[in-house]
Each structure stands twice: as structure tokens, then as C-alpha cells.
């Protein structure tokens, strides 16, 4: 057993409608068109038809959950331009990776609100740079309010929870308190909670009476940081999937685990992971579908391969999404929610 059965009781099962199309999860918002994890990106995603918006969550020095893919923010904000924060730049090792930069947990919320967001991958999404400097870092509470007002769900990810807990900033009780303050069970009913680590998911059930819909994230390599003795490959055996189903409703799988690519970067037939996960009672939501040629297999790239901007040109992401839908997935994480909605229509 990966976790005790007592801890698993609070994770809810979502009723399924087999005729319903896979859900569309706006990965960091409509991040193909706006700087990621901004209210503008989430609003556009909702306008494009996303069923859920995905805020990645880290925590401030004063204990507020904010939306950043990483707790290091030099690549997604203008923090380097703020002379007042020059002395905050430091080296840290997070989950075995060492980097130098500015870290959310070293700032109060008021200080973070002085910063403005910028495009993370301008070399591939230069048009998004037109929106640099326009948006603040949003809080999780602000995203919950937006989602409730617009009638969509949220799909938060708890980022680096072991590291943050070791810094004295446990995100799990703050997460529970934030959800309670912004709808409680009614908010959780329109929410999936995801994590690459294991312990936070059953911990949600141990620490609250809210029924959570939990999703275990897995990648093609490595394993959960909080279980150094365990690989994702082992978690994806039949026994491993049954154990995941004891504390989670779904599996958030890297795409390559469902539809790998060959040596010349062409799509291969689907594996049996979706079928085996379904047999264990899990829904499957693969990540991440992005429209640029850079992210697509060669057989789905479009345009002149010799053009200087070929990799940033749009490819046939709709066909990629339809292939995964044919493989039986229950949802897709997409940087371009409109493309996903069109592909699944």
C-alpha cells in the first residue's frame, strides 16, 4: 500500500457521462496567447470554452497561495528590474535542482503585487510580449472568485509541497482554508487537485471534511520527490494504479506515456495505459497540448521547415488532441483551449 486507507476516505468520485466529450483544462490559462498564470490568461481561456482553468500554486512569505508554475520567478516576472529586490536574489536547491533567482517564499504578497508578469518563452511566443507588464501575480483566491463568477472549474496544482513545508510554509492547510473561504464543498465539487508528490493528496482528506477530487501527476521519468524509493514507472503498474485509485480520482499523465514518439519523432500507436487506468477506476488527463511546431511530433508540424520561425509556427495540434481522444482520455491540458474545444467538438 502506498498510503493508509484511512487517509483516502475524503477523495470523492465524480459521476461520469460516457457520452460527454473529454474536458478541456486551460494549462496555466490560455498561455499560448497571454503570459501564463495571469487573470488575463484565465479570462481568455474561459472565453475560449475551457471547462477548467489550471493555477499552479506556491506560497508567499506571509502564507498566501499565489499562481506561478515555479517558486523561482525571474523568468515570469519583471523582478530583476526592481532595484529594491536586488538583494533577494539567491541560490536554492528545490527537489534536487539548483537555480539562482528570486523566490516567491522570500516575498510577502504586498511585495509580489509590485511585480508584473512577462512571457516565459518569448522565443516561441513573441506576440505574447505585447502583454508584458500588464498583469499582477494573481492569488489562488482571486482565481477561485473568477472561476465561480464565470461558472467554470479550477484544477490547482500544489507545487513543491515538501520543499515549502521544510521552509515552514506548509501549503496544504492554507489550500484548505482558501477553498473553505471561497465556496467550500461547492468550490471543491468543481475542482481537481493535482500534485506530482503523493502525501498532499491524502493529507487533504485527513485535514478536512471536504470531499476532494484528487489527481496523481506522473511523468515518463523519475518519481515523486516525497517517495525517493518509488518510481512513476512502478506507480503505473496494475498494482500501482490500484493503489493510486485509493486516494485519487484521476491520473495526470505525461503524453508520452499514452502515445510515445519514435526515433524520427513521429507518433506511435497508443499504449494500454488509458485502458489499465480506467480498469482501476481512474480518469486520465494527459499533459500538455501546445500549438507550436516546437512541441509537436514531426508528422504534425506544418509550414516551411527551413523557415527561421518554423518552430514557432502553428502545427496541427488539433489532430494530436483527436488522436488522444480516440485513445480514450477523459480530458486534456491545453495551452490553446480553443483548439482543444474545436478538436473535441
C-alpha positions as CSV (number, residue, x, y, z in Angstrom):
1,X,0.0,0.0,0.0
2,X,1.3,3.5,-0.9
3,X,-0.8,5.2,1.7
4,X,-3.2,4.2,4.5
5,X,-6.8,3.6,3.7
6,X,-8.0,6.0,6.4
7,X,-6.4,8.9,4.6
8,X,-8.2,8.1,1.4
9,X,-11.8,8.3,2.5
10,X,-12.2,12.0,1.7
11,X,-11.4,11.9,-2.0
12,X,-14.6,12.0,-4.0
13,X,-15.7,10.1,-7.1
14,X,-17.0,12.3,-10.0
15,X,-20.1,10.9,-11.7
16,X,-19.3,10.1,-15.3
17,X,-21.3,10.7,-18.5
18,X,-19.7,8.4,-21.2
19,X,-21.2,10.5,-24.0
20,X,-19.6,13.7,-22.8
21,X,-16.5,14.9,-24.6
22,X,-13.2,15.0,-22.7
23,X,-12.9,18.0,-20.5
24,X,-10.7,20.9,-21.6
25,X,-8.2,22.2,-19.0
26,X,-6.6,25.5,-19.7
27,X,-3.0,24.9,-18.9
28,X,-1.8,28.0,-17.0
29,X,-4.7,29.8,-18.7
30,X,-4.7,30.4,-22.4
31,X,-0.9,30.5,-22.2
32,X,-0.4,30.3,-26.0
33,X,-1.9,33.8,-26.2
34,X,-1.1,35.6,-22.9
35,X,1.6,35.4,-20.3
36,X,0.9,32.3,-18.2
37,X,-0.8,32.4,-14.8
38,X,-2.4,35.8,-15.2
39,X,-6.0,36.7,-14.8
40,X,-5.9,37.8,-18.4
41,X,-4.8,34.3,-19.4
42,X,-7.5,32.7,-17.3
43,X,-10.2,35.0,-18.6
44,X,-9.3,34.3,-22.2
45,X,-9.3,30.6,-21.6
46,X,-12.8,30.8,-20.2
47,X,-13.9,32.8,-23.3
48,X,-12.3,30.1,-25.5
49,X,-14.5,27.5,-23.9
50,X,-12.3,25.8,-21.3
51,X,-14.1,23.7,-18.7
52,X,-11.3,24.2,-16.1
53,X,-8.5,26.8,-15.5
54,X,-5.3,25.5,-14.0
55,X,-3.5,27.6,-11.4
56,X,-0.1,26.2,-10.2
57,X,0.3,27.2,-6.6
58,X,3.2,28.3,-4.5
59,X,3.2,30.2,-1.2
60,X,4.4,33.7,-0.1
61,X,6.5,34.5,2.9
62,X,3.3,35.6,4.7
63,X,1.4,32.4,3.8
64,X,-0.7,33.3,0.8
65,X,-1.1,30.9,-2.2
66,X,-0.3,32.6,-5.5
67,X,-0.2,31.4,-9.1
68,X,3.2,30.6,-10.5
69,X,4.4,27.5,-12.3
70,X,7.6,27.7,-10.2
71,X,8.5,29.4,-7.0
72,X,11.5,30.9,-8.9
73,X,10.1,33.9,-10.7
74,X,12.9,35.6,-12.7
75,X,11.6,34.1,-16.0
76,X,7.9,35.0,-15.5
77,X,8.0,38.5,-13.9
78,X,10.0,41.7,-14.1
79,X,11.5,41.2,-10.6
80,X,15.1,41.7,-12.0
81,X,14.2,45.3,-12.9
82,X,13.3,46.2,-9.3
83,X,16.4,47.5,-7.6
84,X,14.7,47.3,-4.2
85,X,14.7,43.5,-4.5
86,X,18.2,43.0,-5.9
87,X,19.4,41.6,-2.6
88,X,16.7,38.9,-2.6
89,X,18.4,37.1,-5.5
90,X,19.9,33.8,-4.2
91,X,20.7,30.2,-5.0
92,X,18.5,27.4,-3.8
93,X,18.1,23.7,-4.4
94,X,14.5,22.7,-4.9
95,X,13.7,19.0,-5.4
96,X,17.3,18.3,-6.3
97,X,17.6,21.1,-8.9
98,X,19.8,24.1,-8.1
99,X,19.0,27.5,-9.5
100,X,19.7,31.1,-8.8
101,X,17.0,33.7,-8.9
102,X,14.1,35.3,-6.9
103,X,11.8,33.0,-4.9
104,X,8.2,33.5,-4.0
105,X,8.6,32.3,-0.5
106,X,11.1,35.2,0.1
107,X,8.4,37.9,-0.7
108,X,5.2,39.0,1.0
109,X,2.1,39.2,-1.0
110,X,2.2,43.0,-1.0
111,X,5.8,42.9,-2.4
112,X,4.8,40.4,-5.1
113,X,1.9,42.6,-6.1
114,X,4.5,45.3,-7.0
115,X,5.8,43.0,-9.8
116,X,4.4,42.5,-13.3
117,X,4.2,39.3,-15.3
118,X,6.1,38.6,-18.5
119,X,6.0,35.9,-21.2
120,X,8.1,32.9,-20.2
121,X,9.0,31.6,-23.7
122,X,9.3,34.8,-25.9
123,X,11.4,33.0,-28.4
124,X,8.4,30.8,-29.3
125,X,5.6,33.2,-28.4
126,X,6.8,36.7,-29.3
127,X,3.3,38.0,-29.8
128,X,2.7,37.5,-26.1
129,X,5.3,40.0,-25.2
130,X,2.9,42.7,-26.2
131,X,1.1,41.9,-22.9
132,X,4.3,42.1,-20.7
133,X,4.0,44.3,-17.7
134,X,0.2,44.5,-17.7
135,X,-0.8,41.9,-15.1
136,X,-0.1,41.2,-11.4
137,X,0.6,37.8,-10.0
138,X,-2.8,36.5,-9.0
139,X,-3.7,34.8,-5.8
140,X,-5.5,31.5,-5.7
141,X,-8.4,33.3,-4.0
142,X,-8.7,35.6,-7.0
143,X,-8.8,32.7,-9.4
144,X,-11.4,30.9,-7.3
145,X,-13.5,34.1,-7.4
146,X,-13.1,34.4,-11.2
147,X,-14.0,30.8,-11.8
148,X,-17.1,31.0,-9.6
149,X,-18.2,34.1,-11.4
150,X,-17.8,32.6,-14.8
151,X,-19.2,29.2,-14.0
152,X,-16.0,27.1,-14.7
153,X,-14.0,24.7,-12.6
154,X,-10.5,25.0,-11.3
155,X,-7.7,22.5,-11.5
156,X,-5.0,23.7,-9.0
157,X,-1.6,22.0,-8.7
158,X,0.4,22.0,-5.4
159,X,4.0,22.8,-6.5
160,X,7.0,21.6,-4.5
161,X,5.0,20.9,-1.3
162,X,7.8,19.1,0.6
163,X,10.3,21.8,-0.1
164,X,7.9,24.5,1.0
165,X,6.9,22.6,4.2
166,X,10.6,22.3,5.0
167,X,10.7,26.1,4.8
168,X,8.0,26.4,7.4
169,X,5.3,27.1,4.8
170,X,3.1,24.1,4.5
171,X,0.7,24.8,1.6
172,X,-1.9,22.1,2.4
173,X,-3.7,23.8,5.4
174,X,-3.5,27.1,3.6
175,X,-5.1,25.5,0.5
176,X,-7.9,24.0,2.6
177,X,-8.6,27.3,4.3
178,X,-8.7,29.2,1.0
179,X,-11.2,26.8,-0.5
180,X,-13.3,26.9,2.6
181,X,-13.4,30.7,2.4
182,X,-14.4,30.7,-1.3
183,X,-17.2,28.2,-1.5
184,X,-16.1,25.2,0.4
185,X,-17.6,22.0,-0.9
186,X,-19.3,23.8,-3.7
187,X,-15.9,25.0,-5.0
188,X,-14.4,21.6,-4.5
189,X,-17.1,20.0,-6.5
190,X,-15.9,21.9,-9.5
191,X,-12.2,21.2,-8.8
192,X,-9.5,18.6,-9.3
193,X,-6.4,18.9,-7.1
194,X,-3.2,17.6,-8.6
195,X,0.4,17.0,-7.4
196,X,3.5,15.2,-8.5
197,X,4.1,14.2,-4.9
198,X,1.9,11.8,-3.0
199,X,1.4,13.0,0.6
200,X,-0.6,16.2,0.0
201,X,-3.4,14.4,-1.7
202,X,-4.4,12.1,1.2
203,X,-3.5,14.9,3.6
204,X,-6.4,16.9,2.2
205,X,-8.7,14.2,3.3
206,X,-7.1,13.8,6.7
207,X,-7.3,17.6,7.5
208,X,-10.8,18.4,6.3
209,X,-14.3,17.1,5.8
210,X,-14.4,18.4,2.2
211,X,-14.6,15.7,-0.5
212,X,-11.7,16.3,-2.8
213,X,-11.2,15.0,-6.4
214,X,-7.5,14.3,-6.4
215,X,-5.3,13.7,-9.4
216,X,-1.9,12.0,-9.2
217,X,0.5,13.5,-11.7
218,X,3.1,11.2,-13.3
219,X,5.9,11.7,-15.8
220,X,7.8,9.3,-18.1
221,X,10.9,9.5,-15.8
222,X,11.7,9.9,-12.2
223,X,9.3,9.5,-9.3
224,X,7.6,11.6,-6.5
225,X,10.0,13.7,-4.6
226,X,8.4,12.7,-1.3
227,X,9.0,9.0,-2.0
228,X,12.6,8.5,-3.1
229,X,12.1,4.7,-3.0
230,X,9.3,4.8,-5.6
231,X,9.4,5.5,-9.4
232,X,6.5,6.6,-11.6
233,X,7.0,3.5,-13.6
234,X,6.2,1.4,-10.6
235,X,3.2,3.5,-9.8
236,X,1.9,2.8,-13.3
237,X,1.9,-1.0,-12.9
238,X,-1.6,-2.5,-12.4
239,X,-0.9,-2.8,-8.7
240,X,0.4,0.8,-8.6
241,X,-2.7,2.1,-10.4
242,X,-5.0,0.4,-7.9
243,X,-3.1,2.0,-5.1
244,X,-3.4,5.4,-6.7
245,X,-7.2,4.9,-7.0
246,X,-7.4,4.5,-3.2
247,X,-6.5,8.2,-2.7
248,X,-7.1,9.8,-6.2
249,X,-9.8,10.1,-8.7
250,X,-7.6,10.6,-11.7
251,X,-4.2,10.3,-13.3
252,X,-2.4,13.3,-14.9
253,X,-0.1,11.6,-17.3
254,X,2.7,12.9,-19.5
255,X,1.6,12.5,-23.1
256,X,4.5,10.2,-24.0
257,X,3.2,7.6,-21.6
258,X,0.0,7.3,-23.6
259,X,1.2,8.0,-27.2
260,X,5.0,7.8,-27.5
261,X,7.2,9.0,-30.3
262,X,9.7,7.0,-32.3
263,X,13.4,7.9,-33.1
264,X,12.3,10.2,-36.0
265,X,9.8,11.9,-33.8
266,X,6.7,10.5,-35.4
267,X,3.7,9.5,-33.2
268,X,3.4,5.8,-32.4
269,X,0.2,3.8,-31.5
270,X,-1.2,4.4,-28.1
271,X,-0.1,2.3,-25.2
272,X,-2.5,0.4,-22.9
273,X,-2.2,2.9,-20.0
274,X,-5.6,4.6,-20.5
275,X,-7.4,1.2,-20.5
276,X,-5.5,0.0,-17.5
277,X,-6.1,3.2,-15.6
278,X,-9.8,3.0,-16.4
279,X,-9.9,-0.5,-15.2
280,X,-8.5,0.8,-11.9
281,X,-11.3,3.4,-11.7
282,X,-9.2,6.4,-12.7
283,X,-9.9,9.1,-15.2
284,X,-6.9,10.1,-17.4
285,X,-5.9,13.7,-18.2
286,X,-2.7,13.9,-20.2
287,X,-0.5,17.0,-20.5
288,X,0.4,19.2,-22.3
289,X,-1.0,20.0,-25.8
290,X,0.6,23.1,-27.3
291,X,0.1,24.5,-30.8
292,X,3.6,25.5,-31.9
293,X,5.6,23.1,-34.1
294,X,8.3,23.0,-31.5
295,X,6.1,20.9,-29.2
296,X,4.6,18.7,-31.9
297,X,5.9,15.5,-33.5
298,X,7.4,15.9,-36.9
299,X,4.4,14.4,-38.7
300,X,2.1,17.1,-37.2
301,X,4.4,20.1,-37.9
302,X,3.2,22.5,-40.6
303,X,4.8,25.2,-42.8
304,X,8.3,25.5,-44.3
305,X,10.7,23.5,-42.2
306,X,13.6,25.7,-43.5
307,X,12.0,29.0,-42.3
308,X,13.7,30.7,-39.4
309,X,10.5,30.9,-37.5
310,X,9.3,27.3,-38.3
311,X,9.4,26.1,-34.7
312,X,7.2,28.9,-33.5
313,X,4.7,28.4,-36.3
314,X,1.4,26.7,-35.6
315,X,1.2,23.0,-36.3
316,X,-1.7,20.5,-36.3
317,X,-2.3,20.3,-32.6
318,X,-6.0,19.5,-33.3
319,X,-5.1,16.2,-34.9
320,X,-2.9,15.4,-31.9
321,X,-5.7,16.1,-29.5
322,X,-8.2,14.0,-31.6
323,X,-5.7,11.1,-31.5
324,X,-5.6,11.1,-27.7
325,X,-9.4,11.4,-27.6
326,X,-9.6,8.3,-29.8
327,X,-7.3,6.6,-27.3
328,X,-9.9,7.2,-24.6
329,X,-8.6,10.0,-22.5
330,X,-11.1,11.9,-20.3
331,X,-9.6,15.4,-20.5
332,X,-6.7,17.3,-22.0
333,X,-4.4,20.0,-20.7
334,X,-4.0,22.6,-23.4
335,X,-2.2,25.9,-23.8
336,X,-4.7,26.7,-26.6
337,X,-8.2,25.9,-25.1
338,X,-10.0,27.0,-28.3
339,X,-8.0,24.4,-30.3
340,X,-8.9,21.7,-27.9
341,X,-12.6,22.6,-27.9
342,X,-12.6,22.6,-31.7
343,X,-10.7,19.3,-31.9
344,X,-13.1,17.6,-29.5
345,X,-16.3,19.1,-30.9
